[in-house]
Amino acid sequence: MKVIEVRNPATLDSLTLAERQPGEPGAGEIAVRIQANSLNYHDYAVVSGVLPVTDGRIPMSDGAGKVTACGDGVTDFAVGDEVMSTFFPNWAAGPVSAERTLGVPGDHVDGFAAESVCLPAAAFTRIPSGFTLTEAATLPCAALTAWRALFVENSIGPGHCVLTQGTGGVSVFALQFAKAAGARVIATSSSEAKLERLRELGADYVINYRETPKWSAAALEFTDGRGVDEVVEIGGSGTLPESIEATRVGGHISLIGVLTGWGGEVPTAMMMWKNITVSGITVGSIEDQKNMVAGLEATGVRPVIDRSFALDEIADAFRHQASQQHFGKICLTL
């Protein structure tokens, strides 16, 4: 079978198409013919050397495909079932812990840039009814992160206001989920063309943060001075001060990305005075993913896919991601 390997020192140019023998599922495992991956910032950190991994590691945390064989004791899946991966295969349910975040595919262990994988059945869930495998491959990291931000760490619903940043996978899913839950959405971007697409997806108010660098004032104006209930914070240190300013007293910020840097000054006095809760979020549990699948089926929300690349075009796919020209998810098809 064909696989992609990360060769150290890891760079996009060092990504190598290789061949390996497919495995056979052991007890409690299933073999899955992978047909699609999707790109996440975490994957980019792996293939660009930001997150060091073992030489020869197979990257990609998101994968979807069809079950081709089942090991002894597997009862949840059968041959022919369509399944998708989980980001934290050891986090079944409950609160996060260090132990539950071990085993991340494409990082701690080999991932899904491979034509076939053998893994414990518990490391997969079914895909939403009616979804293609490419659509399903966009869900385990980005969609679940947005889901946890809005509905696990917070309880977003009708009458609430959510602020999203940019047009990457997490942000677009957060917009779609928030609108499906009856909330209003303020969306930011530096591109007028992307802002128009955000409007088409249902954003109630859009802000060009390049033209309006103090965008918190616009968010406060839109909410009649109250502030937003939830910020899906992608930028990190460079945008967190504006997010704190834009959040209502008692509001919540989901800290998901660090695109503007790993550290910086934070207006702690404002955060304290407003009694704001900030939750660091890295994806979610398998139980959260199953709940999200039910939510997708109930609401009809479908992923927004920017482009798909072939497996051997993986480096070009990551270059497209790094250009920040994409809107929604970038996929690989195997």
Protein Blocks (a to p, Z undefined) as FASTA:
>chain_A
ZZddddddddfklpccdddddddddehiacdddfbdcddfklmmmmnomagcdehiaghj
bdcdddfbdcehiakbcehiacdddfblmlmgccddfklmgoiehilpccfkdfbdcddf
klpccddehiafklmmmmmmmmmmmmmmmmmmpccdehiacddehjbfklmmmmmmmmmn
opacddddfbfklmmmmmmnopabdcdfklmmmlmlmmmmmnnonopfbdcdfklmmlmm
mmmmmpcehiacddfbfklojbdcddfklmmmnopacdddehiafklmmmmmmmmmmnop
acddfbdcdfklmmmmmmmmmnopagcjadddZZ
